[in-house]
Amino acid sequence: MPPSPLSPRPLSHVLRALIEVAFIIFLFYSNLLMGEFNRTNGPGKRFSVTLYDIFTIKNFSIAIIAASMGYVIFEHMRKQL
């Protein structure tokens, strides 16, 4: 029997959460990249050095925590409205 069009697929909630968290992490790293180029845009500053500066374990853990908190907060607000 085909699933009804009103019931969501079993993994749709997980996929939606992963996409939203990944988007928040993308915004976090793009903000870090822009800040790094605005702060130290001297001659000889290479893109690879900038990427090495921003892709650290500390930044990644901050991104994961912030993205998870952002997802939980927005999901809670979405259900309240």
C-alpha angles and dihedrals in degrees: 000000000000116000117259114258091236098058115078122235115263097250098038093097092050092046091049091051092049092049093049093047091047090051092051090049089050090053091048094053094043088053090050091049093051091047092050092052094046093047100045109020096148128145113279094028104138127204091236091056090051092051090049089053096051102037100074132135090249093054091044093052091048089050093050093047094045093046092049092049091047092051093049093047095048092044090052091049091047091054092046093056 
